[in-house]
Amino acid sequence: MMFIRKINPLLSKLLQRIHRQSRHHQVHQRAHCLILASQGVKKRELMNIFRISYKTLYKWFTRWELEGMIGLYNKPGRGEEALFNSSQKAQIKDWAKQEPKQLKNVSQKVQEAWG
């Protein structure tokens, strides 16, 4: 196999539970990938099964080796920052409730209020 150390039976059971019950698709996928890798599935097959690049596979295994179970989960701070704070979101919801069929008007009010 490639990068991962042998997974003991207790870790294997935990990975299988995460694979079956995780609410997060990416965590579910990574756990499944580790299970298959521990069973001897080749890296090329894993790349095809999960439709990922070699670089992504390498990152998954590296994070598993360095961080263990925590490495399965995304780190905070990923994605785009929110455009509006909570009070602005509440105001936008109020406007949308006032004019549910006129979302262009709501959009226009948002543009006028906050640019």
N, C-alpha and C positions, 0 to 999 in steps of 0.2 A: 504494500500500500504506500501511501505517500506520507504526509506529515504527522499524522496523529498517533499518539501512544495508545497502547491497548486499553480498552474501556472495560473496567471491572463490572461484574454483574449488577451491583447496586446502581452504578451510574447508568448502565444500560437500561434498567427498569425506569429510572428517572427520566432518561431521554425519551423512552417510549411513551411515558405518561405525558410529557411535554408535547411530543409529536401529536398525540391524540386529542389533548385538551386545551392547548394554547389558543387564546383568543387572537393572537397576533400571527398573521400569515408568515411573516419573515422568520419568526422564532420557530414556528411549526416546521418550516422548510429546512432551516439550519439543523434542527434536531433530527429530522428525517435523514438528511445528508450524512450526519455523523453516524447514525445507526447503520446506514448502508455501507459507509466507509469502513466501519469496524467489522462488517461482515465480509470485507474483501472486494467490494465493488471498485473497479478501476476508476481513476480520475476522469478519463475521457467519457466513460459511461455516466458518471455523476454530472459532468458538464452538460451532457445531452438530456438527462432526466430533468434537471432543474433549469435548463436553458440559461446557463450562466457561463461567464468567461473563466479562463484559468486564473486570472487575477482575483476574481471574486471568490472562487473556491479556495485559493491560497489565503485570502483574508479571513474567510470563515474558519479555516483550520488554525491559522495563527492566533486568532482571538480565542479560540477554544483552548489552545495550548497555554496561552498566557493568562487568561482570565477565568477559564472553566465555564460554569453555567452562566455567569454574568455575561460572558462573551457572546452568548446567543442573542442577547437583547440589544436593541439600538441604544446608542448613547444619547443623552438629552442634547437638545440644541440643533437637531437635524431639521431640515426643512426651512421654509421661508418664514420670516417674522410676520406677526400679525399686523395688518394694516390699521386696525382700529383698536382702541382700548375698550374696556368693559362698558364704560358709560356711553361711548359712541355707539357701540353695538346695541345697547338698550334703546338709544334714540332711533337708530335705524329700524329696529323691530317695531317701535311705536309708529313710525311713519308708514311702514309696510302694512300694519294693522289698519291704519286709517284709510289707506288707499290700496287694498290688496290687488286690484286689477290694473293699477297704474304704476307699475314698478319703474317705468321710465321717469315718472315724477319723483319717485323716491331717489333714484339715481341722481337726478338733477339737484335735489336738495342736499344730498351727500356732497356732491361736487361743489355746490355753493358754500356749504358750511366748512368743509375741511380741504377742499382742493383735490 
